[in-house]
Amino acid sequence: MTAPTDPPPTSSARTPRLGVVRAALLGVLALAAALAAGHLVAAFFSVNASPYLAVGNGAIDLTPVELKNFAIRTFGTYDKLVLLLSMAVVMIIMAALAGVASRRTPVPGTAAIILFGLVGLLAVFQRPDLSSAALLAPATSLLVGTVVFRWLHRLARAASAPSTEPTAGRDPSRRSFLVAGAGVIAGAGVAGTGGQLLAGTRDAASSRAAVGPLVPTRTAPAIPADADFAKLGTPTFLTPNKDFYRVDTALSLPQVRTEDWGLRLHGMVDNERNYSYADIRNRPLVERTITMTCVSNEVGGTYVSTANFVGVDLADLLAEAGVRPGAEQLFSTSVDGWTCGSPVASAVDPSRGAMLAIGMNGEPLPIEHGFPARLVIPGLYGYVSATKWVIDLEVTTWADRRAYWLERSWAEQAPIKTQSRIDFPKGFETVPAGKVRVGGIAWAQHTGIAKVEVRISKGAWQEATLTREVNPDTWRMWWHEFEVPAGSHQVTVRATDKSGYTQTDARAGTVPDGATGWHVINFTTR
């Protein structure tokens, strides 16, 4: 009888299969290494070249308008943080799944990394504010991610190999694999932190601090003491810079130093002009008190604020360039590539008060509000009037250039609509029965508020007390007192502007040119 022989080794024996947790960890570690390496390289060009941020910016551009409005309405100024965290969660899950798919062979994970890399390359390539050299950042991510994944995969397979494997004696142990993984985590941390620190050396904070005080030649009239009812519960008349609303598409704040900033004014003009920051700073400066409103502001929303802006008259700059007949649109571009279309008629009209602003509430523009310079055109929603970090102004027609939001179904012309808001009592608040004071704000920029009316439940409209008007381009506060019995009640407010128009009660959303409707809140008295 012949001795029994061992069966030939199976494919499973030749190729050890990684555990699910270890395989998933491979994908996540490779992702961390790839993103950290790309972030480090991006710091030499622009933080927006970081693949993570570039993909995030691309996601913002591709997000449907309805979803953007939902994010702004739900998360407010934290909408970008929510997007970044959501992206991180999705990418970690996808990387883990790619690792699990590679339990036997690194091919699926490698393919996933290549796909991630191509998406990053495309996102950076499509950024209008980045040069072709910035493609080195996503290319580095692709290379590092691939190398780290395949290296860790080889170590993990060796560590998982049964002791009968001929290579078991010389392959890394399980502890060696864990040490390698820890090294990848440490390396990713160093690279990511290094990239962040390097990017920080290019920030605009020191440049802004060096600007010093901005002293206008023409100051805005002093704000009268009775310009608000802040003691009763309305906002202060001037919104502190830290509280001024912010809505934009920038995932990372553009960092532009005054010494690097320049503004080009061209297009349908007789003389193309180029301005440095010193050119603007050394001109006679004007100060204006202006209330700004975002078109994304829902009825009763908070995206409305007031500040003293300092800058130069936009009409003067355009007059120096010489606007040609037939010009319709002032097409402005931000340093991060965002575009805006403003009516030329509003920009060149001296009575409108359009500005190239470099200061806000007594200090240089905060970085998040457009430092070194931004546009401010009173009476128009921000998406057609308020380009931050502006670097280019092209005089053109509506047919020749289409701005960012115009491409996304928003209106071409967007004058701010007459609106009012109830600030107190708060919705669903319980207050003592008897005399109940109701108050809030109203605005109709560039037209002015004439009166505000308020009613309890379905009672008669009663005219509220208004603060003194500062100018037609600013909001006004109002209040009224009612005798209210115990129970549940409803307050409704409406405003009438100086043209005689009274707010419509027809509710409409923000798209395409701003919300309409009366603000209504419910409260209880006891």
C-alpha positions as CSV (number, residue, x, y, z in Angstrom):
1,M,0.0,0.0,0.0
2,T,1.2,3.4,-0.8
3,A,1.3,6.0,2.0
4,P,-1.4,8.7,1.8
5,T,-0.2,12.0,0.5
6,D,-1.3,15.4,1.5
7,P,-3.8,17.1,-0.9
8,P,-2.4,19.9,-3.1
9,P,-2.6,23.3,-1.5
10,T,-5.8,25.1,-2.3
11,S,-6.0,28.6,-3.6
12,S,-7.2,29.7,-0.1
13,A,-4.1,28.3,1.5
14,R,-1.8,30.0,-1.1
15,T,-3.6,33.4,-0.6
16,P,-4.4,34.0,3.1
17,R,-7.6,36.0,3.5
18,L,-7.4,39.0,5.7
19,G,-9.8,39.5,8.6
20,V,-12.6,42.0,8.0
21,V,-11.5,44.5,10.6
22,R,-7.9,44.5,9.4
23,A,-8.9,44.8,5.8
24,A,-11.2,47.7,6.6
25,L,-8.4,49.4,8.5
26,L,-6.1,49.1,5.5
27,G,-8.4,51.2,3.4
28,V,-8.9,53.9,6.1
29,L,-5.1,54.2,6.8
30,A,-4.4,54.5,3.1
31,L,-7.1,57.2,2.8
32,A,-5.6,59.1,5.7
33,A,-2.1,59.0,4.2
34,A,-3.4,60.1,0.8
35,L,-5.3,63.0,2.1
36,A,-2.6,64.2,4.4
37,A,0.1,64.0,1.7
38,G,-2.2,65.9,-0.7
39,H,-2.9,68.6,1.9
40,L,0.8,69.1,2.6
41,V,1.6,69.6,-1.1
42,A,-1.4,71.8,-1.6
43,A,0.0,74.2,1.1
44,F,2.7,75.2,-1.4
45,F,0.0,76.4,-3.9
46,S,-3.3,77.0,-2.3
47,V,-5.3,75.3,0.4
48,N,-8.1,74.8,-2.2
49,A,-5.8,72.4,-4.0
50,S,-6.1,70.0,-1.1
51,P,-8.1,67.1,-2.7
52,Y,-10.4,66.9,0.2
53,L,-11.4,70.6,-0.1
54,A,-11.3,70.6,-3.9
55,V,-13.8,67.7,-3.9
56,G,-15.9,69.5,-1.3
57,N,-16.0,72.7,-3.4
58,G,-17.0,70.6,-6.4
59,A,-19.8,69.1,-4.4
60,I,-21.0,72.5,-3.5
61,D,-21.1,73.5,-7.1
62,L,-23.0,70.4,-8.1
63,T,-25.5,70.4,-5.2
64,P,-29.1,71.2,-6.3
65,V,-30.4,74.6,-5.3
66,E,-33.1,73.0,-3.1
67,L,-30.6,71.0,-1.1
68,K,-28.3,74.1,-0.7
69,N,-31.3,76.1,0.7
70,F,-32.1,73.2,3.0
71,A,-28.5,73.2,4.3
72,I,-28.5,77.0,4.8
73,R,-31.9,76.9,6.5
74,T,-31.1,74.0,8.7
75,F,-27.5,74.5,9.7
76,G,-26.9,78.2,9.1
77,T,-23.3,79.2,9.1
78,Y,-22.4,75.6,10.0
79,D,-23.5,74.3,6.6
80,K,-19.9,73.9,5.4
81,L,-18.8,72.1,8.5
82,V,-21.7,69.7,8.1
83,L,-20.7,69.1,4.5
84,L,-17.0,68.5,5.4
85,L,-18.0,66.1,8.2
86,S,-20.5,64.3,5.9
87,M,-17.8,63.9,3.3
88,A,-15.4,62.5,5.8
89,V,-17.9,59.9,7.0
90,V,-18.7,58.9,3.4
91,M,-15.0,58.7,2.4
92,I,-14.1,56.6,5.5
93,I,-17.0,54.2,4.9
94,M,-16.0,53.9,1.2
95,A,-12.3,53.3,2.1
96,A,-13.3,50.7,4.6
97,L,-15.5,48.9,2.1
98,A,-12.6,49.0,-0.5
99,G,-10.4,47.5,2.1
100,V,-12.9,44.7,2.9
101,A,-13.2,44.0,-0.9
102,S,-9.4,43.5,-0.9
103,R,-9.3,40.7,1.7
104,R,-7.6,38.3,-0.8
105,T,-6.1,40.7,-3.3
106,P,-5.2,44.4,-3.3
107,V,-6.7,45.0,-6.8
108,P,-10.1,46.2,-5.6
109,G,-8.6,48.7,-3.1
110,T,-6.1,49.9,-5.7
111,A,-8.8,50.5,-8.2
112,A,-10.8,52.4,-5.6
113,I,-7.8,54.6,-4.8
114,I,-7.2,55.3,-8.5
115,L,-10.9,56.3,-8.7
116,F,-10.6,58.6,-5.7
117,G,-7.4,60.1,-7.2
118,L,-9.0,60.8,-10.6
119,V,-11.9,62.5,-8.8
120,G,-9.4,64.7,-6.9
121,L,-7.5,65.5,-10.1
122,L,-10.7,66.5,-11.9
123,A,-11.9,68.6,-8.9
124,V,-8.6,70.6,-8.8
125,F,-8.4,70.9,-12.6
126,Q,-11.8,72.5,-12.7
127,R,-11.0,75.1,-10.0
128,P,-10.7,78.5,-11.8
129,D,-8.5,79.8,-9.0
130,L,-5.8,77.1,-9.3
131,S,-2.9,76.7,-11.8
132,S,-2.0,73.5,-13.5
133,A,0.9,73.1,-11.0
134,A,-1.7,72.6,-8.2
135,L,-2.5,69.2,-9.8
136,L,0.6,68.0,-8.0
137,A,-1.5,67.8,-4.8
138,P,-4.1,65.3,-6.0
139,A,-1.4,63.4,-7.9
140,T,0.6,63.1,-4.7
141,S,-2.5,61.8,-2.9
142,L,-3.0,59.2,-5.6
143,L,0.6,58.0,-5.5
144,V,0.9,57.9,-1.7
145,G,-2.5,56.2,-1.3
146,T,-1.6,53.5,-3.7
147,V,1.8,52.8,-2.3
148,V,0.7,52.8,1.3
149,F,-2.3,50.6,0.6
150,R,-0.3,48.0,-1.3
151,W,2.5,48.1,1.3
152,L,0.2,47.6,4.2
153,H,-1.7,44.9,2.3
154,R,1.5,42.9,1.8
155,L,2.4,43.2,5.4
156,A,-1.0,42.2,6.6
157,R,-1.1,39.2,4.3
158,A,2.3,38.1,5.6
159,A,1.2,38.6,9.2
160,S,-1.9,36.6,8.5
161,A,-0.1,33.7,6.8
162,P,-0.3,30.3,8.6
163,S,3.0,29.1,10.2
164,T,3.3,26.4,7.5
165,E,3.9,29.1,4.8
166,P,7.5,28.9,3.6
167,T,7.9,32.6,4.0
168,A,6.6,32.7,7.6
169,G,10.0,32.9,9.2
170,R,11.0,36.0,7.4
171,D,7.7,37.9,7.0
172,P,6.7,40.6,9.5
173,S,4.9,39.5,12.5
174,R,1.5,40.8,13.6
175,R,3.2,43.3,15.9
176,S,5.3,44.5,12.9
177,F,2.1,45.2,11.0
178,L,0.6,47.1,13.9
179,V,3.8,49.2,14.2
180,A,3.6,49.9,10.5
181,G,0.0,51.0,10.8
182,A,0.9,53.2,13.7
183,G,3.7,54.7,11.6
184,V,1.2,55.5,8.8
185,I,-1.1,57.2,11.3
186,A,1.8,59.3,12.7
187,G,3.1,60.2,9.3
188,A,-0.4,61.3,8.2
189,G,-0.7,63.4,11.3
190,V,2.7,65.1,10.7
191,A,1.9,65.7,7.0
192,G,-1.6,67.0,7.7
193,T,-0.4,69.3,10.5
194,G,2.6,70.4,8.5
195,G,0.3,71.3,5.6
196,Q,-2.0,73.2,7.9
197,L,0.9,75.1,9.5
198,L,2.4,75.9,6.2
199,A,-0.9,77.1,4.8
200,G,-1.2,79.3,8.0
201,T,2.0,81.1,7.0
202,R,0.2,82.3,3.9
203,D,-2.9,83.6,5.7
204,A,-4.1,87.2,5.6
205,A,-4.3,87.9,9.3
206,S,-1.0,89.7,9.6
207,S,-1.6,91.6,6.4
208,R,-5.0,92.7,7.7
209,A,-3.5,93.8,11.0
210,A,-1.0,95.9,9.2
211,V,-3.6,97.9,7.4
212,G,-4.3,100.1,10.4
213,P,-7.2,102.5,10.9
214,L,-9.3,103.4,7.8
215,V,-10.3,107.1,8.2
216,P,-13.0,108.1,5.7
217,T,-13.1,111.5,4.2
218,R,-16.9,111.4,4.2
219,T,-18.2,109.8,7.3
220,A,-21.7,108.3,7.7
221,P,-24.1,110.3,9.8
222,A,-24.0,109.3,13.5
223,I,-26.4,106.6,14.5
224,P,-29.1,108.2,16.7
225,A,-29.8,106.8,20.1
226,D,-33.3,105.9,19.1
227,A,-32.3,103.9,16.0
228,D,-33.1,100.6,17.7
229,F,-35.1,99.0,20.5
230,A,-32.3,96.7,21.6
231,K,-33.4,97.1,25.2
232,L,-36.7,95.7,24.3
233,G,-35.3,92.7,22.3
234,T,-34.5,93.9,18.8
235,P,-31.0,93.6,17.4
236,T,-28.7,96.5,17.9
237,F,-28.8,98.9,15.0
238,L,-25.2,98.1,13.9
239,T,-24.5,94.4,13.7
240,P,-21.1,93.5,15.3
241,N,-18.7,92.0,12.8
242,K,-18.7,88.6,14.6
243,D,-22.5,88.4,14.3
244,F,-22.9,89.6,10.8
245,Y,-24.5,86.9,8.7
246,R,-22.2,84.9,6.4
247,V,-23.4,83.0,3.3
248,D,-21.0,82.0,0.6
249,T,-19.7,79.0,-1.2
250,A,-16.1,79.0,0.2
251,L,-15.2,75.9,2.2
252,S,-11.9,77.5,3.2
253,L,-11.6,81.2,3.6
254,P,-9.6,82.8,0.8
255,Q,-6.4,84.2,2.2
256,V,-5.4,87.3,0.2
257,R,-2.7,89.7,1.4
258,T,-3.0,93.3,0.6
259,E,0.5,93.2,-1.1
260,D,-0.8,90.4,-3.4
261,W,-4.3,91.8,-4.1
262,G,-5.2,93.6,-7.3
263,L,-8.4,94.6,-9.1
264,R,-8.8,94.5,-12.8
265,L,-11.6,96.6,-14.4
266,H,-12.1,95.8,-18.1
267,G,-14.5,94.8,-20.7
268,M,-16.9,97.4,-22.3
269,V,-14.8,100.3,-21.1
270,D,-12.7,103.0,-22.8
271,N,-9.8,102.5,-20.5
272,E,-8.9,99.3,-18.8
273,R,-7.8,99.9,-15.2
274,N,-5.8,98.0,-12.7
275,Y,-5.7,98.9,-9.0
276,S,-3.5,97.8,-6.1
277,Y,-4.7,97.9,-2.6
278,A,-2.6,101.0,-2.0
279,D,-4.4,102.7,-4.9
280,I,-7.8,102.1,-3.3
281,R,-6.6,102.8,0.3
282,N,-5.0,106.2,-0.7
283,R,-8.2,107.5,-2.4
284,P,-10.7,109.6,-0.5
285,L,-12.7,107.0,1.4
286,V,-16.4,107.2,2.1
287,E,-18.4,105.6,4.9
288,R,-22.0,104.4,4.4
289,T,-24.4,102.6,6.7
290,I,-26.0,99.8,4.8
291,T,-28.3,96.8,5.6
292,M,-27.5,93.7,3.6
293,T,-29.8,90.8,3.0
294,C,-29.2,87.3,1.6
295,V,-31.6,86.0,-1.0
296,S,-31.6,82.7,1.0
297,N,-33.4,84.5,3.8
298,E,-36.7,82.8,4.5
299,V,-39.6,84.8,5.9
300,G,-38.6,85.6,9.5
301,G,-35.0,84.6,8.8
302,T,-31.8,85.9,10.3
303,Y,-29.8,86.6,7.1
304,V,-30.0,90.3,7.4
305,S,-27.5,92.6,9.1
306,T,-26.3,96.2,9.1
307,A,-22.8,97.7,9.2
308,N,-20.9,100.9,8.5
309,F,-18.9,100.1,5.3
310,V,-15.8,102.1,4.3
311,G,-14.5,102.2,0.8
312,V,-14.7,104.1,-2.5
313,D,-17.6,104.8,-4.8
314,L,-17.9,102.2,-7.5
315,A,-19.5,104.8,-9.7
316,D,-16.2,106.8,-9.6
317,L,-14.1,103.7,-10.7
318,L,-16.5,103.0,-13.5
319,A,-16.5,106.6,-14.6
320,E,-12.7,106.6,-14.8
321,A,-12.8,103.5,-17.0
322,G,-15.5,105.0,-19.2
323,V,-18.5,102.6,-19.5
324,R,-19.5,102.1,-23.1
325,P,-23.1,102.3,-24.4
326,G,-24.9,99.0,-24.4
327,A,-23.2,97.7,-21.2
328,E,-25.7,95.9,-18.9
329,Q,-23.8,93.8,-16.4
330,L,-20.9,94.3,-14.0
331,F,-19.5,90.8,-13.9
332,S,-17.4,90.4,-10.8
333,T,-15.1,87.5,-9.9
334,S,-13.8,86.4,-6.5
335,V,-10.3,85.1,-5.9
336,D,-11.8,81.6,-5.5
337,G,-13.5,81.8,-8.8
338,W,-17.1,82.6,-7.7
339,T,-18.9,85.0,-10.0
340,C,-21.6,87.6,-9.7
341,G,-23.6,89.7,-12.1
342,S,-24.8,93.1,-11.0
343,P,-26.8,95.6,-13.1
344,V,-24.5,98.3,-14.5
345,A,-27.3,100.8,-14.0
346,S,-27.1,100.3,-10.2
347,A,-23.3,100.3,-10.1
348,V,-22.9,103.6,-12.1
349,D,-25.7,105.5,-10.4
350,P,-24.1,107.9,-7.8
351,S,-27.4,108.0,-5.8
352,R,-27.3,104.2,-5.3
353,G,-24.1,104.4,-3.2
354,A,-22.5,101.3,-4.6
355,M,-19.1,100.7,-3.1
356,L,-15.9,98.8,-3.4
357,A,-15.6,98.3,0.4
358,I,-12.3,97.7,2.3
359,G,-13.6,98.4,5.9
360,M,-16.5,97.4,8.1
361,N,-17.6,98.8,11.4
362,G,-14.4,100.8,12.0
363,E,-11.8,98.1,11.0
364,P,-10.5,96.5,7.8
365,L,-12.9,93.9,6.4
366,P,-12.8,90.7,8.4
367,I,-11.3,87.9,6.3
368,E,-14.7,86.0,6.3
369,H,-16.4,89.1,5.0
370,G,-14.1,89.6,2.0
371,F,-10.8,91.1,3.1
372,P,-9.1,92.9,1.3
373,A,-12.0,94.2,-0.7
374,R,-15.6,93.4,-1.6
375,L,-18.6,94.9,-3.4
376,V,-21.6,96.4,-1.6
377,I,-24.5,97.6,-3.7
378,P,-27.4,98.7,-1.6
379,G,-30.9,97.5,-2.3
380,L,-29.9,94.3,-4.1
381,Y,-29.7,90.8,-2.7
382,G,-26.1,89.7,-2.0
383,Y,-25.8,87.2,-4.8
384,V,-26.0,90.0,-7.3
385,S,-24.3,92.7,-5.3
386,A,-21.8,91.6,-2.7
387,T,-18.9,89.7,-4.2
388,K,-16.3,89.1,-1.5
389,W,-12.5,88.8,-2.1
390,V,-13.2,90.5,-5.4
391,I,-10.3,90.7,-7.9
392,D,-12.0,91.2,-11.3
393,L,-14.7,93.5,-12.7
394,E,-15.8,93.0,-16.3
395,V,-18.3,95.4,-17.8
396,T,-20.4,93.3,-20.2
397,T,-23.9,92.3,-21.2
398,W,-26.2,89.7,-19.7
399,A,-26.0,87.6,-22.8
400,D,-22.2,87.4,-22.8
401,R,-21.5,86.2,-19.3
402,R,-23.6,84.2,-16.9
403,A,-22.8,84.3,-13.2
404,Y,-22.6,81.4,-10.7
405,W,-26.2,81.7,-9.4
406,L,-27.7,82.7,-12.7
407,E,-26.5,79.3,-14.0
408,R,-28.5,77.7,-11.1
409,S,-31.9,79.2,-11.9
410,W,-31.8,82.3,-9.8
411,A,-33.1,85.6,-11.2
412,E,-31.0,88.0,-13.2
413,Q,-32.4,91.1,-11.4
414,A,-32.8,90.8,-7.6
415,P,-34.0,94.0,-5.8
416,I,-34.5,93.3,-2.1
417,K,-38.2,92.8,-1.2
418,T,-40.0,94.7,1.5
419,Q,-40.0,92.4,4.5
420,S,-40.6,92.4,8.3
421,R,-39.8,90.1,11.1
422,I,-41.0,89.4,14.7
423,D,-38.2,89.1,17.2
424,F,-40.2,89.1,20.4
425,P,-42.0,87.2,21.8
426,K,-40.2,84.2,20.4
427,G,-42.2,81.5,18.7
428,F,-44.0,79.2,21.1
429,E,-42.8,81.3,24.1
430,T,-45.0,81.6,27.2
431,V,-45.4,85.1,28.6
432,P,-47.6,86.6,31.4
433,A,-51.1,87.6,30.4
434,G,-52.0,91.3,30.3
435,K,-49.8,93.8,28.5
436,V,-47.7,92.0,25.9
437,R,-45.0,93.9,24.0
438,V,-44.4,92.7,20.4
439,G,-41.5,93.9,18.3
440,G,-39.0,93.2,15.6
441,I,-37.4,94.7,12.4
442,A,-38.5,95.7,8.9
443,W,-36.5,96.5,5.8
444,A,-36.9,97.8,2.3
445,Q,-33.4,98.8,1.2
446,H,-33.1,101.7,-1.1
447,T,-36.8,102.5,-0.8
448,G,-37.3,102.8,3.0
449,I,-39.9,101.6,5.5
450,A,-42.9,103.9,5.9
451,K,-44.9,101.9,8.5
452,V,-45.3,98.6,10.2
453,E,-48.6,97.0,11.2
454,V,-49.2,94.1,13.6
455,R,-52.2,92.2,14.7
456,I,-53.1,89.6,17.3
457,S,-54.8,86.5,15.9
458,K,-57.4,87.8,13.4
459,G,-57.8,91.2,15.0
460,A,-57.5,94.6,13.4
461,W,-54.2,95.7,12.1
462,Q,-52.5,98.3,14.5
463,E,-49.7,100.6,13.5
464,A,-46.5,100.0,15.4
465,T,-44.0,102.5,16.8
466,L,-40.9,102.8,14.5
467,T,-37.4,103.8,15.3
468,R,-36.0,106.9,13.7
469,E,-34.9,106.2,10.1
470,V,-31.1,106.3,9.6
471,N,-31.4,106.2,5.8
472,P,-33.5,104.3,3.2
473,D,-30.8,101.7,2.8
474,T,-31.1,100.4,6.4
475,W,-33.6,98.5,8.5
476,R,-36.0,100.0,11.0
477,M,-37.1,98.5,14.3
478,W,-40.7,98.5,15.6
479,W,-42.8,97.6,18.6
480,H,-46.4,97.6,19.8
481,E,-48.2,96.7,23.0
482,F,-51.4,94.6,23.2
483,E,-53.7,93.7,26.1
484,V,-53.8,89.9,25.8
485,P,-55.8,87.5,27.9
486,A,-54.6,84.1,29.0
487,G,-54.5,81.5,26.2
488,S,-52.9,80.7,22.8
489,H,-52.4,83.6,20.4
490,Q,-50.9,84.4,17.0
491,V,-49.0,87.5,16.0
492,T,-48.7,88.6,12.4
493,V,-46.6,91.5,11.0
494,R,-46.5,93.4,7.7
495,A,-44.6,96.4,6.4
496,T,-45.3,99.1,3.9
497,D,-42.5,100.8,2.2
498,K,-42.2,104.5,1.0
499,S,-43.4,103.6,-2.5
500,G,-46.7,102.7,-0.9
501,Y,-46.3,98.9,-1.4
502,T,-47.5,96.7,1.4
503,Q,-46.1,93.2,1.8
504,T,-48.1,90.5,0.2
505,D,-49.4,87.7,2.3
506,A,-48.7,85.2,-0.5
507,R,-46.0,82.8,0.7
508,A,-43.2,82.1,-1.7
509,G,-39.8,80.5,-1.3
510,T,-36.4,82.1,-1.8
511,V,-35.9,80.9,-5.4
512,P,-35.6,82.6,-7.8
513,D,-35.5,86.2,-6.3
514,G,-36.4,86.1,-2.6
515,A,-39.1,85.0,-0.3
516,T,-42.4,86.7,0.3
517,G,-45.2,86.5,2.9
518,W,-46.1,87.7,6.4
519,H,-44.1,86.5,9.3
520,V,-46.4,84.8,11.8
521,I,-45.5,83.4,15.3
522,N,-47.6,81.6,18.0
523,F,-47.2,82.3,21.7
524,T,-49.0,81.5,24.9
525,T,-50.0,83.8,27.8
526,R,-50.8,82.6,31.4
